Amino acid sequence: MAKLKVAQVIRSLETKERNSWFRQLEAEKGDTRPELVAAARYLVQVVPEEESPNREHLFVSAYPGEPYDDLKLRHLTAELLRHAEQFLLREELQDQPVLEELFLLRAFRKRGLDGFFESGQRRLEGMLEKHPYRNIDYHYYRFLLEAEKTRFLEGQKIRTVEPNLQQTTDALDAFYLSGKMYYGCSQVNHSGVVTTAYRFDLMEESVAFIRRQDKDSEAAIGLYYHVWCMLNREEDEHHFRLFRDRIARESGLFPPEEARDLYVHAVNYCIKRMRDGGEAFLREAFELYREMLDRKVFFEDGYMSPWMYKNVTVAGLRLGEGAWIEKFVEDYKGYLSPKFQDTAYSYNSAKVAFARGKLDKVLEHLQEVEYQDIFYALDSKGILLKTYFELKEDEALDSLCASFRVFLNRRREVSESHRNSYLNLIRLVKAAVRVRQNRDLTLLQRTRDELAGNISVSDRGWLDTKLQELQTALQSRRAR
C-alpha cells in the first residue's frame, strides 16, 4: 500500500518543527475538528518510529468506535497534508523576509495603498542594501523590486513620469547574466561526469556582452565569468589569477555553500592543469583548500565532505606538508558526518602515518577502515601494499598482491582505468621485490623503463623513488 503523503512530510520535520505544527493545528482546529487533531496527534507520536503508519490504527485514533472507511481516511489525511504544506510554507517565509516584504509591497500596489507602498518600498530598499550577499538571489530580489516600482508608476497614469524602465531592465540584465553564468559553469562541470549533452544557448552571446559592457564588476557575474573562461580554456591562467584575487576579497558576498562551490570550481581547474603536467598547480589547489578552511566555507549541510578531507590530506602530503596535515586530520575529524567519520579518519591517519614513516601505525589505522566504499577499499589496499614493501614483509606482500588482483577483477564497479592502474602497481611492485631479492640490475632497468613509459600506474612517484633507491643500493654494493 502507498505511503501516506502527510506521514512523509511529518517525518521530514525536526522534532521542534513537528511539535510546532501540531500546536498550530490544535489551536486552529481543536474546537471544530477534533478528529483532525486526534489523527495528527497519532501521527506525531508514531511517525518518528514507523516509516509507514498503520492506516486502520490511524482511522481508529480519529474515529473511535466507527468501522474502517478508507475514503473517509483519505479525505482526512488530504486535509492534514494541506495544513502541513501551509506550515512548511510559513516556515520558509520566516527565513525569507525580503520575499515577505515583496509580497506585501505587491498587495499595497494592487489595493491602491500608495502611501503604504512608498514606505514599504523604502523599507525594502534598506533591507536589500543591508542584505549580506550579492549572489543570484540578491539580483532576483532587486529585479522584483524594480518591477514592482515600474508597475506602481505605470498605475499612476502620469504621462510625464518615466516609469522606472531603465532600472528594471538593468536589474533584469544583472539577474539574467548572474544566472546564466552560474548555470553555464555548472553545466560544464557536470558534462565531465554525466552523459547528458547540454546545450549552451546564448552563452557565447552572454560572455561577449559581459566583455563588451564591462559587466564583470558584479561579483555574481564576474566570478562565474572567470570560472567559465577557466573551464573553457579561454586565456585560462589569466582568468584563474583574476579569480584567485577576487575570491579572496569577495567570497563573503555569497552564502557559505555557494562560496564553497566557487572555490571547488578553481580547485577542479587546478586538477585539470596538473593532469596536463602543471605540477605547480598542486600548490595552488592546496592553498585554495587552506583558504576555504580559514573562511569556513568547507562544509556541506554542516559537515565536511569525506572526499574533501581526503583531498586536502593527499595534496598536503604530496607537497611535504606532513606536520600541518597530521594536525588537520586530527582537528577536523569532528567535522565529518558520523556516518563517515571513523572510516575517513582511520584511512587518512593511515596516509599520514605512511608519509611520516610510522609504518606500524599504518597497519593499526587500516584495521579500522570499513571497505564499503570502493575507493576506500582500493586506496587502503594500495597503502597496505606499499607498507609491506617498506617493511620487507615479502610473504605478506605476495599474499596481498594475489588477493588484490582477484578483488580488482571481480568488482565490476571498478572502472577500467582504475583497474589497470592498480594492476600495474601490483605487477611493478612484485618486480621490485624480485629485484631486491635477487639483486637483478637488468630486471630493475626494464622495470624503470616501463614505469617511464606511457602506462597508467597508481602511486607512480612512490614507486619511482623506490626503484631509484634500489638502483643506488645495488650500484653501491657492486662498487664495493
C-alpha positions as semicolon CSV with decimal commas, in nm:
position;residue;x (nm);y (nm);z (nm)
1;M;0,000;0,000;0,000
2;A;0,127;0,350;-0,089
3;K;0,281;0,552;0,190
4;L;0,074;0,833;0,338
5;K;0,196;1,162;0,195
6;V;0,125;1,352;0,514
7;A;0,332;1,100;0,709
8;Q;0,626;1,162;0,474
9;V;0,600;1,537;0,532
10;I;0,577;1,497;0,910
11;R;0,874;1,260;0,907
12;S;1,082;1,527;0,730
13;L;1,026;1,773;1,017
14;E;1,263;1,815;1,307
15;T;1,113;1,734;1,650
16;K;1,072;2,104;1,732
17;E;0,902;2,172;1,397
18;R;0,676;1,868;1,438
19;N;0,556;1,988;1,778
20;S;0,508;2,341;1,648
21;W;0,294;2,215;1,359
22;F;0,076;2,011;1,593
23;R;0,028;2,303;1,833
24;Q;-0,080;2,528;1,544
25;L;-0,326;2,265;1,418
26;E;-0,462;2,211;1,768
27;A;-0,514;2,586;1,821
28;E;-0,688;2,629;1,484
29;K;-0,897;2,310;1,469
30;G;-0,926;2,184;1,828
31;D;-1,284;2,304;1,877
32;T;-1,423;2,236;1,528
33;R;-1,232;1,932;1,400
34;P;-1,128;1,712;1,693
35;E;-1,085;1,411;1,459
36;L;-0,821;1,606;1,263
37;V;-0,632;1,688;1,581
38;A;-0,658;1,326;1,705
39;A;-0,517;1,192;1,378
40;A;-0,235;1,447;1,388
41;R;-0,153;1,353;1,747
42;Y;-0,129;0,987;1,648
43;L;0,098;1,064;1,351
44;V;0,328;1,291;1,553
45;Q;0,374;1,009;1,807
46;V;0,410;0,722;1,558
47;V;0,589;0,867;1,253
48;P;0,935;0,903;1,415
49;E;0,932;0,527;1,483
50;E;0,729;0,391;1,190
51;E;0,802;0,497;0,835
52;S;0,458;0,382;0,716
53;P;0,190;0,421;0,990
54;N;-0,092;0,164;1,007
55;R;-0,399;0,311;0,834
56;E;-0,651;0,120;1,047
57;H;-0,488;0,244;1,368
58;L;-0,484;0,596;1,231
59;F;-0,855;0,573;1,149
60;V;-0,940;0,444;1,497
61;S;-0,748;0,731;1,656
62;A;-0,959;0,981;1,459
63;Y;-1,295;0,799;1,464
64;P;-1,306;0,567;1,766
65;G;-1,584;0,309;1,750
66;E;-1,655;0,358;1,378
67;P;-1,595;0,087;1,113
68;Y;-1,293;0,150;0,892
69;D;-1,372;0,371;0,589
70;D;-1,080;0,416;0,352
71;L;-1,240;0,702;0,158
72;K;-1,310;0,890;0,480
73;L;-0,949;0,840;0,587
74;R;-0,824;0,967;0,250
75;H;-1,022;1,289;0,288
76;L;-0,893;1,333;0,643
77;T;-0,526;1,279;0,551
78;A;-0,561;1,507;0,245
79;E;-0,676;1,788;0,474
80;L;-0,392;1,717;0,714
81;L;-0,148;1,729;0,422
82;R;-0,276;2,070;0,311
83;H;-0,233;2,202;0,664
84;A;0,121;2,057;0,685
85;E;0,211;2,214;0,350
86;Q;0,086;2,553;0,469
87;F;0,304;2,510;0,777
88;L;0,608;2,441;0,558
89;L;0,531;2,750;0,350
90;R;0,507;2,970;0,660
91;E;0,833;2,826;0,793
92;E;1,011;2,901;0,465
93;L;0,877;3,257;0,450
94;Q;1,008;3,321;0,800
95;D;1,356;3,265;0,656
96;Q;1,282;3,490;0,356
97;P;1,198;3,837;0,495
98;V;1,276;4,002;0,160
99;L;1,015;3,789;-0,016
100;E;0,764;3,865;0,258
101;E;0,819;4,237;0,202
102;L;0,793;4,194;-0,176
103;F;0,457;4,019;-0,144
104;L;0,338;4,289;0,096
105;L;0,452;4,558;-0,147
106;R;0,257;4,388;-0,425
107;A;-0,054;4,379;-0,203
108;F;-0,021;4,753;-0,131
109;R;0,008;4,830;-0,503
110;K;-0,292;4,619;-0,601
111;R;-0,511;4,784;-0,337
112;G;-0,410;5,138;-0,422
113;L;-0,243;5,198;-0,085
114;D;0,009;5,444;-0,230
115;G;0,146;5,574;0,099
116;F;0,195;5,223;0,230
117;F;0,364;5,125;-0,099
118;E;0,611;5,413;-0,082
119;S;0,707;5,343;0,280
120;G;0,726;4,969;0,205
121;Q;0,949;5,042;-0,094
122;R;1,191;5,242;0,120
123;R;1,191;4,967;0,382
124;L;1,266;4,701;0,121
125;E;1,542;4,906;-0,040
126;G;1,701;4,937;0,302
127;M;1,676;4,560;0,351
128;L;1,844;4,496;0,016
129;E;2,118;4,747;0,094
130;K;2,190;4,555;0,414
131;H;2,149;4,213;0,251
132;P;2,459;4,008;0,340
133;Y;2,503;3,856;-0,007
134;R;2,533;3,973;-0,366
135;N;2,458;3,644;-0,538
136;I;2,192;3,550;-0,793
137;D;1,918;3,566;-0,526
138;Y;2,007;3,927;-0,448
139;H;1,978;4,023;-0,816
140;Y;1,646;3,838;-0,838
141;Y;1,509;4,036;-0,542
142;R;1,642;4,359;-0,691
143;F;1,468;4,286;-1,021
144;L;1,137;4,205;-0,848
145;L;1,155;4,532;-0,652
146;E;1,230;4,739;-0,962
147;A;0,948;4,563;-1,149
148;E;0,703;4,646;-0,867
149;K;0,813;5,011;-0,875
150;T;0,754;5,016;-1,252
151;R;0,405;4,868;-1,217
152;F;0,327;5,119;-0,942
153;L;0,439;5,418;-1,152
154;E;0,255;5,289;-1,459
155;G;-0,057;5,263;-1,245
156;Q;-0,033;5,635;-1,161
157;K;-0,115;5,719;-1,528
158;I;0,112;6,025;-1,524
159;R;0,248;6,051;-1,879
160;T;0,532;6,286;-1,785
161;V;0,678;6,047;-1,524
162;E;0,930;5,788;-1,652
163;P;0,813;5,455;-1,508
164;N;1,149;5,318;-1,387
165;L;1,204;5,115;-1,704
166;Q;1,583;5,153;-1,729
167;Q;1,637;5,048;-1,368
168;T;1,411;4,747;-1,421
169;T;1,587;4,631;-1,738
170;D;1,930;4,686;-1,578
171;A;1,822;4,474;-1,281
172;L;1,685;4,211;-1,520
173;D;2,019;4,203;-1,707
174;A;2,211;4,154;-1,382
175;F;1,975;3,875;-1,274
176;Y;1,988;3,705;-1,614
177;L;2,366;3,726;-1,653
178;S;2,438;3,607;-1,298
179;G;2,203;3,312;-1,351
180;K;2,333;3,236;-1,700
181;M;2,695;3,227;-1,585
182;Y;2,612;3,028;-1,270
183;Y;2,424;2,754;-1,453
184;G;2,655;2,757;-1,754
185;C;2,953;2,680;-1,529
186;S;2,754;2,405;-1,358
187;Q;2,673;2,253;-1,698
188;V;3,041;2,246;-1,796
189;N;3,134;2,080;-1,467
190;H;2,859;1,818;-1,490
191;S;2,934;1,740;-1,854
192;G;3,252;1,572;-1,731
193;V;3,065;1,325;-1,507
194;V;2,728;1,266;-1,679
195;T;2,638;1,163;-2,032
196;T;2,382;1,442;-2,083
197;A;2,457;1,652;-2,392
198;Y;2,399;2,006;-2,264
199;R;2,309;2,296;-2,491
200;F;2,473;2,630;-2,420
201;D;2,219;2,855;-2,589
202;L;2,303;3,229;-2,568
203;M;2,614;3,154;-2,364
204;E;2,855;3,285;-2,628
205;E;2,645;3,600;-2,667
206;S;2,626;3,649;-2,289
207;V;3,003;3,619;-2,247
208;A;3,060;3,864;-2,533
209;F;2,813;4,109;-2,378
210;I;2,986;4,088;-2,039
211;R;3,319;4,167;-2,203
212;R;3,182;4,445;-2,421
213;Q;2,988;4,619;-2,145
214;D;3,232;4,550;-1,857
215;K;2,958;4,372;-1,663
216;D;3,206;4,157;-1,473
217;S;3,241;4,408;-1,190
218;E;2,937;4,249;-1,021
219;A;3,066;3,959;-0,809
220;A;2,784;3,722;-0,911
221;I;2,863;3,783;-1,278
222;G;3,239;3,840;-1,273
223;L;3,349;3,543;-1,065
224;Y;3,147;3,297;-1,272
225;Y;3,265;3,469;-1,590
226;H;3,624;3,396;-1,484
227;V;3,526;3,037;-1,399
228;W;3,366;2,997;-1,743
229;C;3,684;3,116;-1,913
230;M;3,896;2,887;-1,693
231;L;3,682;2,582;-1,768
232;N;3,678;2,654;-2,140
233;R;4,049;2,736;-2,154
234;E;3,996;3,091;-2,281
235;E;4,306;3,273;-2,154
236;D;4,253;3,034;-1,870
237;E;4,552;3,106;-1,648
238;H;4,495;3,481;-1,679
239;H;4,136;3,434;-1,563
240;F;4,248;3,196;-1,287
241;R;4,474;3,468;-1,148
242;L;4,193;3,725;-1,165
243;F;3,953;3,479;-0,998
244;R;4,211;3,389;-0,733
245;D;4,249;3,754;-0,638
246;R;3,876;3,828;-0,639
247;I;3,756;3,520;-0,448
248;A;3,985;3,616;-0,159
249;R;3,808;3,954;-0,142
250;E;3,455;3,862;-0,249
251;S;3,380;3,515;-0,109
252;G;3,187;3,680;0,176
253;L;2,935;3,814;-0,078
254;F;2,799;3,460;-0,121
255;P;2,633;3,210;0,115
256;P;2,894;2,966;0,252
257;E;2,766;2,678;0,032
258;E;2,799;2,884;-0,285
259;A;3,137;3,026;-0,184
260;R;3,248;2,668;-0,135
261;D;3,130;2,574;-0,485
262;L;3,318;2,869;-0,634
263;Y;3,638;2,752;-0,467
264;V;3,573;2,397;-0,589
265;H;3,549;2,529;-0,947
266;A;3,900;2,671;-0,904
267;V;4,030;2,351;-0,743
268;N;3,890;2,146;-1,033
269;Y;4,071;2,378;-1,273
270;C;4,396;2,317;-1,083
271;I;4,339;1,941;-1,105
272;K;4,293;1,964;-1,484
273;R;4,614;2,164;-1,514
274;M;4,800;1,907;-1,305
275;R;4,680;1,631;-1,539
276;D;4,831;1,832;-1,823
277;G;5,165;1,839;-1,644
278;G;5,125;2,163;-1,450
279;E;5,263;2,037;-1,118
280;A;5,282;2,392;-0,981
281;F;4,902;2,388;-0,965
282;L;4,915;2,133;-0,683
283;R;5,035;2,411;-0,455
284;E;4,762;2,639;-0,593
285;A;4,497;2,378;-0,511
286;F;4,637;2,325;-0,161
287;E;4,634;2,698;-0,087
288;L;4,274;2,716;-0,209
289;Y;4,187;2,437;0,034
290;R;4,353;2,623;0,320
291;E;4,171;2,944;0,229
292;M;3,842;2,755;0,232
293;L;3,922;2,631;0,582
294;D;4,017;2,979;0,703
295;R;3,693;3,126;0,564
296;K;3,482;2,838;0,698
297;V;3,330;2,758;0,359
298;F;3,437;2,395;0,360
299;F;3,111;2,239;0,473
300;E;2,804;2,077;0,318
301;D;2,494;2,053;0,538
302;G;2,711;2,133;0,838
303;Y;2,970;1,862;0,769
304;M;3,299;1,837;0,586
305;S;3,281;1,603;0,288
306;P;3,496;1,291;0,348
307;W;3,631;1,332;-0,006
308;M;3,740;1,690;0,062
309;Y;3,901;1,569;0,385
310;K;4,091;1,315;0,179
311;N;4,181;1,561;-0,099
312;V;4,337;1,806;0,146
313;T;4,534;1,523;0,305
314;V;4,664;1,389;-0,026
315;A;4,759;1,733;-0,160
316;G;4,935;1,834;0,161
317;L;5,133;1,511;0,184
318;R;5,245;1,538;-0,178
319;L;5,374;1,888;-0,100
320;G;5,566;1,773;0,206
321;E;5,327;1,942;0,450
322;G;5,320;1,635;0,674
323;A;5,313;1,815;1,011
324;W;5,033;2,051;0,902
325;I;4,830;1,763;0,758
326;E;4,876;1,550;1,069
327;K;4,722;1,833;1,274
328;F;4,449;1,888;1,011
329;V;4,340;1,523;1,021
330;E;4,306;1,538;1,399
331;D;4,147;1,884;1,420
332;Y;3,881;1,823;1,155
333;K;3,779;1,469;1,248
334;G;3,486;1,610;1,445
335;Y;3,354;1,797;1,141
336;L;3,291;1,474;0,949
337;S;2,944;1,322;0,941
338;P;2,913;1,039;1,197
339;K;2,825;0,813;0,902
340;F;3,175;0,852;0,754
341;Q;3,380;0,973;1,048
342;D;3,554;0,657;1,169
343;T;3,648;0,523;0,826
344;A;3,758;0,861;0,685
345;Y;3,966;0,936;0,995
346;S;4,131;0,593;1,002
347;Y;4,206;0,599;0,629
348;N;4,358;0,949;0,633
349;S;4,550;0,873;0,951
350;A;4,699;0,573;0,771
351;K;4,800;0,802;0,480
352;V;4,970;1,041;0,722
353;A;5,142;0,761;0,915
354;F;5,281;0,615;0,591
355;A;5,409;0,954;0,473
356;R;5,568;1,018;0,814
357;G;5,736;0,677;0,819
358;K;5,528;0,542;1,110
359;L;5,466;0,210;0,941
360;D;5,340;0,024;1,249
361;K;5,070;0,291;1,284
362;V;4,967;0,237;0,920
363;L;4,866;-0,123;0,989
364;E;4,689;-0,018;1,309
365;H;4,480;0,250;1,134
366;L;4,394;0,035;0,832
367;Q;4,238;-0,226;1,060
368;E;3,969;0,036;1,141
369;V;3,882;0,118;0,778
370;E;3,549;-0,022;0,655
371;Y;3,565;-0,118;0,289
372;Q;3,203;-0,044;0,195
373;D;3,316;0,233;-0,041
374;I;3,513;0,102;-0,338
375;F;3,759;0,393;-0,339
376;Y;3,847;0,347;0,027
377;A;3,895;-0,022;-0,045
378;L;4,127;0,040;-0,340
379;D;4,333;0,313;-0,176
380;S;4,363;0,124;0,153
381;K;4,489;-0,188;-0,024
382;G;4,736;0,031;-0,211
383;I;4,869;0,180;0,115
384;L;4,895;-0,169;0,269
385;L;5,086;-0,296;-0,034
386;K;5,340;-0,013;-0,006
387;T;5,370;-0,063;0,370
388;Y;5,450;-0,434;0,332
389;F;5,712;-0,342;0,071
390;E;5,873;-0,086;0,302
391;L;5,873;-0,336;0,592
392;K;6,015;-0,609;0,362
393;E;5,724;-0,833;0,459
394;D;5,757;-1,019;0,129
395;E;5,535;-1,313;0,217
396;A;5,251;-1,089;0,334
397;L;5,305;-0,871;0,028
398;D;5,281;-1,169;-0,207
399;S;4,955;-1,283;-0,045
400;L;4,811;-0,931;-0,064
401;C;4,905;-0,896;-0,432
402;A;4,718;-1,218;-0,512
403;S;4,402;-1,120;-0,320
404;F;4,417;-0,761;-0,450
405;R;4,432;-0,886;-0,811
406;V;4,127;-1,107;-0,754
407;F;3,944;-0,817;-0,592
408;L;4,014;-0,590;-0,891
409;N;3,897;-0,847;-1,144
410;R;3,578;-0,936;-0,957
411;R;3,449;-0,589;-0,869
412;R;3,250;-0,468;-1,170
413;E;3,210;-0,115;-1,032
414;V;3,586;-0,053;-1,065
415;S;3,646;0,145;-1,384
416;E;3,883;0,003;-1,643
417;S;4,133;0,286;-1,593
418;H;4,142;0,234;-1,213
419;R;4,170;-0,144;-1,257
420;N;4,467;-0,113;-1,494
421;S;4,633;0,147;-1,273
422;Y;4,629;-0,081;-0,968
423;L;4,711;-0,399;-1,164
424;N;5,020;-0,224;-1,299
425;L;5,115;-0,118;-0,947
426;I;5,086;-0,478;-0,825
427;R;5,294;-0,610;-1,115
428;L;5,571;-0,349;-1,085
429;V;5,594;-0,381;-0,706
430;K;5,633;-0,759;-0,742
431;A;5,909;-0,690;-0,995
432;A;6,076;-0,455;-0,744
433;V;6,061;-0,729;-0,480
434;R;6,235;-0,971;-0,716
435;V;6,499;-0,705;-0,789
436;R;6,561;-0,663;-0,419
437;Q;6,573;-1,035;-0,351
438;N;6,794;-1,127;-0,650
439;R;6,990;-0,802;-0,690
440;D;6,890;-0,807;-1,055
441;L;7,003;-0,486;-1,225
442;T;6,871;-0,599;-1,563
443;L;6,519;-0,651;-1,428
444;L;6,549;-0,321;-1,244
445;Q;6,628;-0,134;-1,564
446;R;6,341;-0,299;-1,750
447;T;6,104;-0,204;-1,467
448;R;6,226;0,155;-1,464
449;D;6,195;0,180;-1,842
450;E;5,838;0,052;-1,824
451;L;5,748;0,296;-1,548
452;A;5,892;0,582;-1,752
453;G;5,671;0,481;-2,045
454;N;5,315;0,578;-2,115
455;I;5,141;0,341;-1,874
456;S;4,881;0,416;-1,611
457;V;5,002;0,324;-1,264
458;S;4,887;0,418;-0,916
459;D;5,144;0,583;-0,686
460;R;5,393;0,637;-0,969
461;G;5,600;0,885;-0,763
462;W;5,647;0,646;-0,470
463;L;5,733;0,358;-0,700
464;D;5,987;0,564;-0,894
465;T;6,154;0,664;-0,566
466;K;6,176;0,301;-0,451
467;L;6,327;0,189;-0,780
468;Q;6,582;0,472;-0,764
469;E;6,675;0,367;-0,408
470;L;6,719;0,006;-0,525
471;Q;6,943;0,117;-0,810
472;T;7,159;0,329;-0,577
473;A;7,188;0,044;-0,328
474;L;7,280;-0,219;-0,593
475;Q;7,534;0,007;-0,764
476;S;7,691;0,089;-0,427
477;R;7,715;-0,282;-0,346
478;R;7,884;-0,351;-0,681
479;A;8,129;-0,065;-0,630
480;R;8,245;-0,228;-0,308
